[in-house]
């Protein structure tokens, strides 16, 4: 009825009413004013309490764990389930940052793996070809990135993966490090390896944006941008005591990686609101708001 445009707008209205009452000495009962009062949450409540209340208010019957809460103030930030969104909103408002809340279903927040698969499928659907005339004289698949344009098959002119007739083969460089797969890759030639997210490889050499790797006695070429090299300053990120990885704690269960609440995570990389983690000797992508 008041033309409320967003959750943040509603909070602003409630704050204005409260301030008017205080200015005009109108009695305010204890607990009468709480932002999101109709949601029955307080400034100190974390996301895992605010989200169920917000969904109920807007008559959304889905499991609240299928949603993530974002706060936008010039940048877009995804809030972890243990953060206090209303308190953060208030602080940003006081700093004239004009924050706005945004609710997203998990299905709207594509994982890096899904993005990589879309890119590869798009290239195949449009009959894109990599030149494979000799040794490593072949085009690389693009690095998975959410900004890479995914076109429909009907848009042939713009969707074709552009290749160049001029391709310089780099000098073969010997490698002695390790790498972990962060994106899946399906080989197109006999000299390439199948890659599953979480695989650990020994790097034997590098050339032209490719890595010649070994795993379980098998060797082959893998696109370097599909791997995360773990060697850092003479050490290895995979070591238990490595200072080059982040740490986190699981806030809820996540079945796809057998993650359980309160599990300790080793965080190797963050991309598109997802974390590439190691949990109980398994590696893969986890929604950042679960940690």
N, C-alpha and C positions, 0 to 999 in steps of 0.2 A: 504493500500500500504506500510505502514511503519511497518507492522507486529504488530499492536497494540493488546495486549493480554487482556486488561481490561480497564475499565473506568479510574482506577487509573493510569494505564500506560500512557493513553492519556494525563492526567494532567501533568505527569512527563515530557513528551515530550514538551508540551507547555511551561512549566516552563523553560526547558533547552533552548528553542529557545529565550525566553524573556531574560534570563540571558546573552546569547551570544550577543544579540543586545546591551544590556547595556554595556558589557565589551568592545565591539568594537565601541562604540560611534555611533551606527546606530540609526538614528532618529526613535522614537516610537510614533505614533500618540496617542492622548489621547483616552483611551478606546480600543486601538488596541489589547492589550493582556488581555484577561480575561480567566481564566481556564474554560474549557467547552464553549469556545466562540461560537462554532457551535451549542451549546445548548441554547445560548443566556441567560445564567445565570452568576451570579457573586459569588465571595467568600462569600458574605454576604447573599445570598439567602437561604431560608430554604428548607427542603425536599419537602414541598408541591409545590414548584416552580421547583425544580430540577427534581423530578420524572416525571412530565408530559413532560418536555423537553427531558429527556433521553428516554422515551418511543417513543416519536415522532421521535427522531433521529434514533432509531433502528427499526422504522416502526412497532411498537407494538400498535395496535388500541384499546386495552383494556382500561377500566377506570383506571386511575392512582391510585385510591383509593383501587384497588385490589392488590396493590403491597407494599412491604416494602423494605427499603434500609438498608443493613447491612454493617458495616465496620469491617474488620478482620485485627487484628494485634497481633497475638498470642492468642487472644480470639475473640469471635464473638459477636458483639454488634449490637442490632437492634436500629436504630435511630428513635426518635419521629419525627412527621411531622414538628415540629417547630424548630428542630435542624438545624444547618448550616453545611452540610456535607463537602463542599469543604474547608471551614475554618478549620474544624476538621482534614481533610485529610492533609492539609498543616502543621498543628502543629505536627501531628504524624510523618510526613515525616521528618520534621526538627529534631525530636527527634530520628531519625533512627529506627522507629518502623515498617517500610515497610508496610504501610497500603494498603489494597485492598478492593474495593467496591464489593458488591454482591447484586444482585437484586432477590427478591423472591416473587412469587405469594402467596397470603394469603392462598390458598389451600395447599401450601407446609408447612405451619406453623400450625401444628395440635394443636388444643386447648386441655387443660388438660381433658376436658369432652370427646372429641373424643378419646383421648388416653385411658381413663378409659373404654369407651365402647368397644374399640378394644380388650383390655385385657380380659374383661368379655366374649365377643363374641368368642374370640379365645379359652378360656377355655371350653365354652359350645360346640363349634364345635368339639373339641377333646375329648368330653365326659369325661372331668375331673370331679372328684367327691370330694365333701367335706364330711368328716366323720361326721355324725350327730347322733351318737348313743344315747347320753344322754345329757340333759341340754346344756351346752356350749362346750361339747366335740366334736368340729367340726373345720375343717380347715378354716382359714380366706382367703378371696380373697386377692390377692396381692395389695399393695398400688399402685395406678396409678402413673406411672413414665415413661418418654419417653425412658428410657434405658431398660425397660422390653422387652424381645424378643417376637415379634409377629411372629409366624410361620404359614405356610400354613398347611391345614389339611392333606396334603400328608406327612408331616414330623412328623409322629406320635411319633417316638422315642424321639425326642428332645422337642416336643411341649407339651407333657403331663405335667400337673401341678403336681409337685412332692409332695406327702404327706408322713407323717411319721406315723408309727404304734405307736410311743410313743408320747403322747400328754398330757401335764400336765395342768390340770384345775387350774387357779390361784384362789386365795382367793377373794371372792366377796367384792368389795370396794364400799362403799356408795358414791354417787356423788351429788353435789348440784349446779353445774355450768350450763352454757348454751353452745350450740354449733350451728354452722351454717354449712349446707351441702355444700361442695365444689365439690363433684362428685356425679353423679347419682348412685343409687343402686336399683336393682330389687330383692325383697325378694324371697328366695327359700324355706322357712319354714313358718308355720303359726305364729311363734313367732317373726318374723322379720317384719320391717316396710319398705314400699316403700319410697325411698328418691329422692327428686327432688332438683336440685341445687338451693340454696337460702333458703331452708327450715330452720327454726330455731327450735331447740329442747331443752327441759329441760332434763339434764342428771340426772337420778335417781340412777344409779349404774354402775360399770364397772367390767368386768371380761374377762380374756383371750383374750384381744385385741378387745373386743366388748363393746359397750355402750348400757345400757338399758335406753331408752329415752321416752319422752312424747311429743306429739304435738296434739293440738286440741282434748284432751281427749283420744287419742289413744296412746298405749304404745307398745313397742317392742324393739328388738335388732337390732343394726346397727353397721357395722364395724367401729371401732374408727378411722381408717386411712382415712375414707371417710368424716370425720367431721373436722371442725376447732373449737377447744374450744376457747371461747371468754373471759373467765375469766382470768384476768391478775392482779396480785398483789392486790387482793381484789376488783378490779374494773371490769368493763365489756367493752370490745372493742365496743360493740353495742351502748354504751352511746354516745350521741351527742358530749360531751366534752372530750371523751377519748383521752389521749395523745399517745395511743399505736397503732394508725392507721395512715397511710399516707394520704395525700390529693393530689388531682390532678384536672385538668380542661380538659374537653373534647375538642379536637381540631376539630373533625368533628362528624357528626351524625353516630350512630351505631344502626341500627334498632332492632337487636336481644335483646337489653336490653332497648329499647326506650330511648337511650342516644342521646341528642341533643348537638350541638356545644355550648360551654361555660358552660355546666352543671358542677357542682361541684361534685367530686367523693370522696368517702371514700375508701381507698385501704387497704385491709386486708392481701393480700398475693400476691406474684409474683412467677410465675412458667413458664418456657419454653416460655418466651417472651409474656406471658399473665398476666393480673392482675385480681384478684378476688376483685370486687368492689361492693359498694352499691351506687345506683343512684336513687334518687326520690323514696326511700323505696323499690326498687327492687335490688336484688343481683344476680351476675353472673360474668362470665369471659368476659373480654374486651381485645382486642389487645393492647399491651403496647404502640405501636407506634401511637395509636389514642389519647394518653394522654400526 
